[in-house]
Amino acid sequence: FSIIKVRQAYLCLAVHKDHPLAREKKLDFNLLRKDRFISVGEADIPILTKAAQKFFQENKFRPYSTWRCENPEAVGLEVSAGMGYAVLPDSMAGAYPDTVFIPVKSEATMRTEVVAWKTEMANPAAMRFLDVLIELYGKNGLNNELNIK
């Protein structure tokens, strides 16, 4: 397989627009003390669940209670309805108008988004898609060591 790294991103703390944390300049975990943490189940999206757990460990914070949803979209909808807070990808920001996404830059929340394909690809549509990716991100994308033929 070959890959192009297309984006370096961070997870965000997502809160309802009326939550006190939405107006703060600094992340204050005391403002989350009595709120519900909304998450996807670990079996559904283990990488997101583990990143949230590591983030909380790094910040010596334990959620008061946790509510599990089947997918990130359901989590976003519940946060947008004011039912709690979540740790979600920044790519979801803007999808929920009543939600504020607070970037949380740490090793636990950093992620690299990639596109991968079989190196010996013969599908013309997939090859055209690869051409579009190369136009958008450059021959090596964010990955300087990649050598695309």
C-alpha positions in Angstrom: 0.0 0.0 0.0 1.0 3.6 -0.6 -0.3 6.6 1.4 -0.6 10.4 1.1 -0.8 12.2 4.4 -3.5 14.8 3.7 -4.0 16.6 7.0 -2.6 17.0 10.5 -5.4 17.6 12.9 -6.5 17.6 16.6 -9.5 16.4 18.4 -11.6 19.1 20.1 -13.7 19.4 23.2 -17.2 20.0 22.0 -19.7 21.8 24.2 -23.1 23.5 23.7 -22.9 27.2 22.7 -24.5 28.2 26.1 -22.0 26.1 28.2 -19.8 28.3 30.4 -16.7 26.7 28.8 -17.8 28.0 25.4 -16.9 31.6 26.5 -13.6 30.8 28.3 -10.2 31.4 26.8 -8.6 28.6 28.8 -9.8 25.0 29.3 -11.1 24.8 32.8 -12.1 21.3 33.7 -14.0 22.5 36.8 -16.7 23.7 34.4 -17.2 20.1 33.3 -17.3 18.6 36.8 -21.1 17.9 36.9 -21.7 17.5 33.1 -22.2 14.3 31.2 -19.4 13.1 28.9 -20.9 11.8 25.7 -18.9 9.3 23.7 -19.0 6.6 21.1 -18.6 3.0 22.4 -15.1 1.7 22.4 -16.1 -1.2 20.2 -17.6 1.3 17.6 -14.6 3.6 17.2 -11.8 2.5 19.5 -9.2 5.1 18.3 -11.6 8.0 19.3 -12.4 6.4 22.6 -8.8 5.7 23.5 -7.8 9.3 22.5 -10.4 10.8 24.8 -9.3 8.5 27.7 -5.7 9.5 27.2 -6.7 13.2 27.0 -8.5 12.9 30.3 -5.6 11.0 31.9 -3.1 13.7 30.8 -5.3 16.4 32.4 -6.0 14.3 35.5 -9.8 14.6 34.9 -12.4 12.0 35.3 -15.9 12.6 33.8 -18.7 12.7 36.2 -20.9 10.4 34.1 -20.7 8.9 30.6 -23.3 8.4 28.0 -22.5 6.1 25.0 -23.8 6.6 21.5 -23.4 4.4 18.4 -21.6 6.9 16.2 -19.9 10.3 16.3 -22.9 12.0 14.5 -25.2 11.0 17.4 -22.7 12.3 19.8 -22.6 15.6 18.0 -26.4 15.9 18.0 -26.6 15.2 21.7 -23.9 17.9 22.4 -25.8 20.3 20.1 -29.0 19.6 22.2 -27.1 20.6 25.4 -27.0 17.1 26.8 -23.3 17.1 27.7 -19.8 17.5 26.2 -17.7 15.3 24.0 -14.3 14.8 22.4 -14.7 14.9 18.6 -12.7 15.4 15.5 -12.3 19.0 14.3 -13.6 17.9 10.9 -17.1 17.8 12.6 -16.9 21.5 13.6 -19.5 23.5 11.7 -21.9 20.6 11.3 -23.7 21.4 14.5 -24.6 25.1 14.8 -25.3 25.1 18.5 -21.9 23.5 19.3 -18.6 25.1 20.0 -15.5 23.1 19.2 -12.5 24.0 21.4 -9.2 22.7 19.9 -7.2 20.7 22.3 -3.6 20.4 21.2 -1.8 17.5 22.9 -0.1 14.4 21.9 -3.2 12.4 22.8 -5.5 14.4 20.5 -3.2 14.7 17.5 -4.1 12.6 14.5 -2.9 12.3 10.9 -5.4 11.8 8.2 -4.3 9.7 5.2 -5.5 8.3 2.0 -4.2 4.8 1.2 -4.4 2.6 -1.9 -2.8 -0.5 -3.4 0.4 0.6 -5.0 -0.2 -1.5 -8.1 -3.6 0.0 -8.9 -5.2 -0.5 -12.3 -8.6 1.0 -11.8 -8.9 4.1 -14.0 -11.4 5.9 -11.7 -9.2 5.3 -8.7 -6.1 6.5 -10.6 -8.0 9.7 -11.6 -8.9 10.2 -7.9 -5.2 9.8 -7.0 -4.4 12.4 -9.6 -6.8 14.8 -7.9 -5.3 14.1 -4.5 -1.8 14.8 -5.9 -3.1 18.1 -7.4 -4.6 19.1 -4.0 -1.8 17.9 -1.7 1.3 17.6 -3.8 3.0 14.5 -4.9 4.0 13.7 -1.4 1.2 15.3 0.5 2.4 16.1 4.0 4.5 13.0 3.8 8.0 14.1 2.5 9.4 10.6 2.5 6.7 9.1 0.3 7.7 8.3 -3.3 4.7 8.0 -5.6 5.5 6.5 -9.0 
